[in-house]
Amino acid sequence: MFDSKRVDIEKGDIIDAEIVDFGSNGEGVAKCGVYPIFVPFSVKGDVVRARITWTSKDYAFGEVVEVVQPSEHRVKPVCPYFEKCGGCDLQSVEHSFQLEMKRETVKRALKKVGGLDLDVPTPISLNEWEYRNKLALPFGKNKRSGRVYLGFFEKRSHSVVPMKWCALQGQWAADLIEDIGEWANENALSVYDEQTGRGYLRHAVARMLDTLTLTIVVNSSVQNIEKLALLTQKLDRHFSDYTVFVSNNTKNTNVIMGDNATLVYGEERPQDLGRYQAVVSPLSFLQVNNKVRDAIYDDVCEHIGTDFDGEIVELYSGVGLLTAQIALRLPKSKITAVEIVPSASENANALMRNLAIGNVTNVCADAATFVESIERDNTKRVLILDPPRKGCDERVLAVAKEAGFEKILYVSCNPQTLARDLKTLSSTYTIDYVQPYDMFPQTHHVETVILMTKN
Ligand SMILES: C[S@@+](CC[C@H](N)C(=O)[O-])C[C@H]1O[C@@H](n2cnc3c(N)ncnc32)[C@H](O)[C@@H]1O
């Protein structure tokens, strides 16, 4: 068993240790005295044999060699790619304990980063598997056979491991992976090689709503796709209605999509998005879990109230699904929705037109620039924030404090940046409500809704 007096841990050491806690990225934590050793894919309550892979004076990392005694929270992962693919990190943790880990992660972030000691309830959970409406997979090629496939990047490497299905997506994803693989092989299409910068196919990005939207990302500036007719022949076997886009990405970058997405097959049509039919273009953001998305939007609407008739500023508003829901509930309010991606802002404009909504202005701008135009007067205002993982720009937070909103509703996908931003806002606002949501089951990620009211 692990010797708690031992302080001379070195890379390559093999230790037996009890996993006594978990870290904010879902990894198990063993302790050598107070010295933490983070062990990905171990579960609180396990005793593991672990190899030390990295050390510093404050903490170390290890990898599981063997689970000597499994935790009561450990379950058998359903997916053969688990631990190899970067998609899930908690498949070996029973779901109820995943929720407890997420609850505790939010609570600890608020305390440690935000200095806020708040009660945090268990995340609301509505599904566990096959919840993702989006897939993004790189193309790979077997060096010996020359066979082309879709897969995932192997950990700490840029080689692509083939995959056939994903437990977070439905059967549609397995069908699509098969269709695209056959198309690429039968037409001898080349695969992008980041070392040489040569080769054609980079990624397949798909969104499945009531129909499929497929984007093939290619290392070419030609705005069409090679052998398109042959791709549609394959897709016709599994999909009755779909669109195909091509996105040109010739940059040597980790960013998947290029700056454009050109429709090359089918017709962009409004999709069933719970409350409404809406077009969501490939470059526009959409929450990946439809059910949880709708529950979060309902939650935000309820917290604004049923009779608010002042101004609502919604920053980071995407394609406007939440905006539309608020606008229809509160027809006397005046809403300004701010989104930086042009295609998302255009999708939002189309949605407001289709729903005959007259009390929304969509502004395509950087939130940090837009906030400078907010008046500092006595108008009744509510602020809605739903930023990307990096959280809100400092300028946004500064104006949020100066402008004196009645309420702020903050939807966050990153407890650490949420806590940082709340630390800034909490001198002017009181936090009345915290509710995590299990938007990303089987992964350590968690979404949180916060309501703040002006002191
Ligand atoms: C987490 S998403 C939320 C979108 C929307 N609220 C929803 O529920 O679908 C964040 C959105 O902020 C947009 N965004 C990112 N940086 C931005 C910025 N600096 N200014 C305005 N919008 C930004 C992204 O394009 C994305 O649509």
The ligand as an SDF file (V2000), in Angstrom:
LIG
                    3D

 27 29  0  0  0  0  0  0  0  0999 V2000
  -22.0460   28.6390  -25.4940 C   0  0  0  0  0  0  0  0  0  0  0  0
  -22.5970   29.3240  -26.9890 S   0  0  0  0  0  0  0  0  0  0  0  0
  -24.2410   29.8230  -26.5510 C   0  0  0  0  0  0  0  0  0  0  0  0
  -25.1250   30.1500  -27.7120 C   0  0  0  0  0  0  0  0  0  0  0  0
  -26.6130   30.2480  -27.4040 C   0  0  0  0  0  0  0  0  0  0  0  0
  -26.8750   31.0090  -26.2140 N   0  0  0  0  0  0  0  0  0  0  0  0
  -27.2310   28.8600  -27.3210 C   0  0  0  0  0  0  0  0  0  0  0  0
  -27.7690   28.4740  -26.2670 O   0  0  0  0  0  0  0  0  0  0  0  0
  -27.1800   28.1590  -28.3350 O   0  0  0  0  0  0  0  0  0  0  0  0
  -21.6600   30.7840  -27.0610 C   0  0  0  0  0  0  0  0  0  0  0  0
  -21.9700   31.6520  -28.2750 C   0  0  0  0  0  0  0  0  0  0  0  0
  -21.1960   32.8500  -28.1510 O   0  0  0  0  0  0  0  0  0  0  0  0
  -20.7050   33.2050  -29.4160 C   0  0  0  0  0  0  0  0  0  0  0  0
  -19.5210   34.0500  -29.1470 N   0  0  0  0  0  0  0  0  0  0  0  0
  -18.2500   33.6580  -28.8760 C   0  0  0  0  0  0  0  0  0  0  0  0
  -17.4750   34.7170  -28.6350 N   0  0  0  0  0  0  0  0  0  0  0  0
  -18.2670   35.8150  -28.7230 C   0  0  0  0  0  0  0  0  0  0  0  0
  -18.0370   37.2060  -28.5740 C   0  0  0  0  0  0  0  0  0  0  0  0
  -16.8140   37.6720  -28.2550 N   0  0  0  0  0  0  0  0  0  0  0  0
  -19.0540   38.0590  -28.7340 N   0  0  0  0  0  0  0  0  0  0  0  0
  -20.3000   37.5890  -29.0490 C   0  0  0  0  0  0  0  0  0  0  0  0
  -20.5820   36.2830  -29.2370 N   0  0  0  0  0  0  0  0  0  0  0  0
  -19.5780   35.4010  -29.0640 C   0  0  0  0  0  0  0  0  0  0  0  0
  -20.4330   31.8750  -30.0900 C   0  0  0  0  0  0  0  0  0  0  0  0
  -20.3710   32.0060  -31.4900 O   0  0  0  0  0  0  0  0  0  0  0  0
  -21.6280   31.0470  -29.6180 C   0  0  0  0  0  0  0  0  0  0  0  0
  -22.7140   31.1740  -30.4870 O   0  0  0  0  0  0  0  0  0  0  0  0
  1  2  1  0
  2  3  1  0
  2 10  1  0
  3  4  1  0
  4  5  1  0
  5  6  1  0
  5  7  1  0
  7  8  2  0
  7  9  1  0
 10 11  1  0
 11 12  1  0
 11 26  1  0
 12 13  1  0
 13 14  1  0
 13 24  1  0
 14 15  1  0
 14 23  1  0
 15 16  2  0
 16 17  1  0
 17 18  1  0
 17 23  2  0
 18 19  1  0
 18 20  2  0
 20 21  1  0
 21 22  2  0
 22 23  1  0
 24 25  1  0
 24 26  1  0
 26 27  1  0
M  CHG  2   2   1   9  -1
M  END
$$$$
